[in-house]
Each structure stands twice: as structure tokens, then as C-alpha cells.
């Protein structure tokens, strides 16, 4: 499984914000520049992270984004779910397919469940080895 750019940028943006103090925010432009990420695309991602409750945003000259929780409280699954990339979707076979195809889909579902369990257990602090 190769991570998408959306995944990479979301995790990187949250990590950058996690290095700031709890009251210190960063603008989207600052995050984009620090992480070498495209501003417009990052703005969409930051909006999703805000809607999900991982970030808060403040408008104005001194506004920006900041983490609501610490890196110890945010899991990889939280970030991926916020941006819509946490679940692989349903892999159920269509009615009338062969047993071999059904078994393959059952295996894939099992892998997705195991991966989700793992992602739910790994905090961003653990992920970055801090």
C-alpha cells in the first residue's frame, strides 16, 4: 500500500503543528512552506482535519491552525479517517460469484480490519518515534 499525497500531507501537517506549543498556531502558508506542500491542496486537507476535530482554526492576521489534542492522543487512524482515507471500502463479492472469489474478498476484509486495528493503536508521537 503506497500512501497517497493527501495522507502524506495530512500527517506531515499535523506533525509540524505538534512541534508548536499548545497556544501557538501556524497559517496554511507557513505549514505549506515548512513542509514543501502545495498551499491550495493543503488548505483542503486542513479544512477536513478541522471539521473532524483534530485541528482548530482562527481567522485574522494572527490566525491559523493549531492542534486540539497532543500527538500522544491522535492516532494514525484519526488522521486518515478525517481525510477520508481510513477504510478501504467494502470488498464484498457480488451475489453468485465463485467460492474462490468470495474467499479472496474475505481475506481482503480481514486485512483491512487488521490494518484498521493497528492504525487505531499507533499515536503520531509513536509513529514519529518521539
Secondary structure, DSSP 8 states (H G I E B T S, - for coil): ----HHHHHHHHHHHHHHTS-TT--B-HHHHHHHHT--HHHHHHHHHHHHHHTSEEEE-STT-EEEESS-TTT-BHHHHHHHTT-S--------TT--HHHHHHHHHHHHHHHHHHHHHHH-BHHHHTT-
